[in-house]
Amino acid sequence: MTGSTVLMIGGGGREHALAWRLARSERVAEVLVAPGNAGTAVEPGCHNIEVDPTDVVAIVDTARTHRVDLVVVGPEVPLVAGVVDALAEKDIAAFGPTAAAARLEGSKSHCKKFLLRHGIPTGRASTHTDADSALAGLADFTEPPVVKASGLAAGKGVIVAESFDDAAGAIRSILLDGRFGSAGSEVLLEERLRGTEVSILAFCDGERYSLMPAAQDHKRLLTGNVGPNTGGMGAFVPSPVADDRLMSRVEREVIAPTLGAMAAEGRPYRGVLYVGLMVTADGPKVIEFNCRFGDPETQVVIPLLESDPLVLFEACASGSLAGIEPIWSTDAAVTVVMASAGYPVSGVEPVPISGLDDAREAGCTVFHAGTRLGPDGSVLTAGGRVLAVTAVATELAEAARRAHGGVALIQFEGSQHRADIALATAEVRP
């Protein structure tokens, strides 16, 4: 077998999209997905292996056993736990930041202090470890703040309060009731920013960076941008607000100073830097940094990548991104997420999924997330966000119609999705 063996860590829709694209590289012989899902189990060029994606020791052992050439880390938990550091100790190349760099995501309070220390535009905030202090801190805000668990909470630790009573209730549920466990031992009260939210991701090699096309994610569960916050219910490219002027400003005010500051602090940032921005009347402000590819942004951006992803990932891992400029399709892309009945509050029993082949035949790419194979080979839901249905077309309106059409062909009991992704939000009409 010629070509590289890549170990993809994770089992969600982001990892399926990355494995799908890597498997299409002429330089990749095999993509091992740990642990993968029902989609990666049948994806050509990919093989699932039973490895706990949070077990750093098991990941290192697996990489050594299979003599992998590159480890690509999808989720944030192993990155924060130091999997890249552990792999480096065994001379195994890995795409992703070190534990010290991944603190930008691992601790929201650490990230906020970093942003303020280096003059990177963001909303004001206060940090609290006890409920009385946090409740008293509400008086410092003229309107209800966003309440955030500081630690990793699987994308669910952010509560957008609509009233001060809601904010107080969120504080009590996190700090007194332990809603997010140890991730909520510290909370941020953060100024609520108004505007349009945009996700801008960049390949980084410690010094240099290369931007990906900006995407617009949709965090609220329900059509009309209401309901609880989720990990993301859909996304589209291109963003009508992310013009060349905005992208240049984000480079100048956010990404370049962040990489420079990280290097100066002795923890150069390599991998993907995800910048969650609010484009306000006063300009772009950072809501959060993530230390990995976003979900569902990956499912909408990666299908537009025309360059070899292995070349980019290896260049970031080795600090040699200079002179490499990825080529992106100028097409539009839309991803609509289908979630299980209890999402994002509770789980439900697995149910069968039908219509996957119909959606593919209609021109969609279906990335699996919360799925598993049944004993008879059927595809079952496994809770949470189940599928991401992606369509690419020359125009955003057509990509949206195809993606929503693909969703209509897929059925499973209790499925939830937003019917307005890239439609009302992008001023595109069905």
QUIBEL-V197062 format. One line per field, one symbol per residue. ss: DSSP state (H for helix, E for strand, L for the rest). psi: psi as a letter, one per 30 degrees, with the letter a starting at -180 (. if undefined). burial: + if it has 9 or more other C-alpha atoms within 8 Angstrom, else -. A space follows every 50 residues. Layout:
# QUIBEL-V197062
ss: ???
psi: ???
burial: ???
This chain:
# QUIBEL-V197062
ss: LLLEEEEEEELLHHHHHHHHHHLLLLLEEEEEEEELLHHHHHLLLEEEEL LLLLLHHHHHHHHHHLLLLEEEELLHHHHHLLHHHHHHHLLLLEELLLHH HHHHHHLHHHHHHHHHHLLLLELLEEEELLHHHHHHHHHHLLLLLEEEEL LLLLLLLEEELLLHHHHHHHHHHHHHLLLLHHHHLLEEEELLLLLEEEEE EEEEELLLEEELLLEEELLEEELLLEEEELLLLEEEELLLLLLHHHHHHH HHHHHHHHHHHHHHLLLLLEEEEEEEEEEELLEEEEEEEELLLLLLHHHH HHHHELLLHHHHHHHHHHLLLLLLLLLELLLEEEEEEEELLLLLLLLLLL LELELHHHHHHLLLEEEELLEEELLLLLEEELLLEEEEEEEEELLHHHHH HHHHHHHHHLELLLLELLLLLLLLLLLLLL
psi: klllkkjjklgaeeeeeeeeeeffkffkekjkkjfaafeffgkkfkkkkj kjffjeeeeeeeeeeghlfkkjjelfeeeefgeeeeeefghkkkjlllee effeefjeeeeeeeeeeggkklllllkkfleeeeeeffffkflklkkkke akhhgggkjjkfleeeeeeeeeeefefhegbffgfklkjkkjkkbkkkkk kkkkgeellkklkkljljekelkghlalkafkglllklkffileeeeeee eefdeeeeeeeeefggikkkbkjjjjkkjlfglkkkelkkglkljgeeff eeffjfljeeeeeeeeeghhfkfjjkkkkgllkkkkkkllefkgelllkk llklgeeeeefgglkjkkdillklfgflkllglbkeljjkkklfkeeeee eeeeeeeffkkkkgkklkggkgdeeghkk.
burial: --+++++++++++++++++++++-+--++++++++++++++-+-+++++- +++-++-+++-+++---+++++++++-+++-+++++++---++++++++- ++++++++++++--++-+-++++-+-+++-+-+++-++--+--+++++++ +++--++++++--+-+++-++++++--+-+--++++++++++----++++ ++++++++++-++++++++++++-+--++++++++++++--+---++-++ +++++++++++++---++++++++++++++---+++++++++++++++++ +++++--+++-++++++-+-+----+-+--+++++++++++++---+--- -++-++-+++-++++++++++++----+++++++++++++++++-+++++ +++++++-++++--+-++-+++++---+--
